[in-house]
Amino acid sequence: MRAALIDELGRPPRPAEPPDAEGEGALVEILAAPLNPIDIAVGAGKFFGGHPELPFVPGCEGVGRIRGGDGGLVYIFSDGLGLSRNGAIAELARSGSVEPIPVPGGADPAVAAALGIAGLAGWLPFAWRAPLRGGETVLVLGATGTVGVVAVQAARLLGAGRVVAAGRDAARLERAREAGADAVVPLEGDGLAERLKEACGGEGPSYVFDPLWGAPLLAALQAAAPRARVVNLGQSAGAEAAVTSAAVRGKLLELYGHTNFGVPRQELAEQYHRLVSHAVAGRLTVDVERVSLDDVGAAWGRQAEGASRKLVVIP
Ligand SMILES: NC(=O)c1ccc[n+]([C@@H]2O[C@H](COP(=O)([O-])OP(=O)(O)OC[C@H]3O[C@@H](n4cnc5c(N)ncnc54)[C@H](OP(=O)(O)O)[C@@H]3O)[C@@H](O)[C@H]2O)c1
């Protein structure tokens, strides 16, 4: 079997021929396995949950077909995949103790894979963690990343009244506009809180989608409307933010944390089905770049620097 293999923490994986995937669960012939920020953190030894024993195959998710199964596509994720046991950037991977999740018919494997960890992170805050109430003004921070571009579209599909996209990369902000944002706000420059509030109109955002934390979150809290809900799911702009008590209590803000790993399995499967069905029907798009296993090392470096589209390894 061919797979990506990490021999040393902090170094990119290389194509190799490790032994076939062992352990529990269905044996899945992988057709597409994305690179995500979490894989880079695990491979660098910087993920709080540790890493599998070296050398290991990275990759926390994949789409493929169960060997000996009915031929339908399945999505595998969790139960330590790529975190405490070998991952999915390989020709073969094990689902572990959890059932593989069926992929809706007609889905492209690379798109279905990109809508896993990244797609669900853009979707689940609105659909499950702090469900949109309809007509809300949503501010999407980090709208230039894959998670953020999905979030813009998810907010639209799930009934937001106004969607404002904020990010650093100018070209990707335009992509967010094409994806359905009513206004875009560059994160860099002076007066961010005022600019965010103005773009949102009225009292400011009533819902903040935040994969960044750090300084952009502080500005968003300042811009937020009274009783706004804020969902954090990442820390791309910094692990810490000096949030004052007054900023939260004065406006009765509600702060939620989200991780895909904390979602009950049945809920995850149902929401994944809804999300990928939107893509199959053409109502939601995600930018995917397919890379071969031979190029996994270079792709790894690009993801570490912040790729402008979802890099998906085709083993
Ligand atoms: N909680 C969960 O379950 C979950 C699941 C998936 C992802 N995440 C998190 O969500 C975040 C985005 O993931 P992704 O797949 O979309 O990654 P990505 O495609 O690599 O995008 C990275 C995003 O972070 C932004 N960014 C990076 N450094 C920044 C900084 N210093 N200041 C402001 N913005 C910065 C980038 O902005 P520019 O392009 O404009 O520079 C881009 O929008 C990551 O933190 C990831 O760990 C969480």
The ligand as an ORCA input file, in Angstrom:
! r2SCAN-3c Opt
* xyz 0 1
  N     -13.451     23.456     15.392
  C     -13.441     22.646     14.347
  O     -14.055     21.573     14.336
  C     -12.655     23.067     13.143
  C     -12.721     22.315     11.963
  C     -12.017     22.767     10.833
  C     -11.228     23.909     10.921
  N     -11.156     24.581     12.095
  C     -10.333     25.790     12.216
  O     -10.836     26.776     11.339
  C      -9.770     27.594     10.887
  C      -9.813     27.734      9.374
  O      -9.622     26.462      8.768
  P      -9.534     26.341      7.166
  O      -9.580     24.904      6.807
  O     -10.486     27.288      6.537
  O      -8.045     26.879      6.923
  P      -7.445     27.607      5.646
  O      -8.271     27.322      4.430
  O      -5.992     27.306      5.663
  O      -7.695     29.163      5.972
  C      -7.020     29.808      7.005
  C      -7.807     31.057      7.345
  O      -7.209     31.672      8.480
  C      -6.925     33.028      8.152
  N      -5.751     33.466      8.893
  C      -4.594     32.804      9.069
  N      -3.766     33.512      9.859
  C      -4.435     34.649     10.163
  C      -4.114     35.788     10.950
  N      -2.932     35.906     11.581
  N      -5.022     36.782     11.050
  C      -6.215     36.685     10.420
  N      -6.569     35.630      9.666
  C      -5.689     34.624      9.547
  C      -6.714     33.056      6.668
  O      -6.933     34.363      6.216
  P      -6.286     34.982      4.862
  O      -6.367     33.896      3.808
  O      -7.195     36.118      4.567
  O      -4.887     35.369      5.185
  C      -7.810     32.087      6.217
  O      -9.059     32.723      6.228
  C      -8.485     26.982     11.433
  O      -8.126     27.656     12.613
  C      -8.899     25.576     11.767
  O      -8.091     25.024     12.785
  C     -11.850     24.181     13.209
*
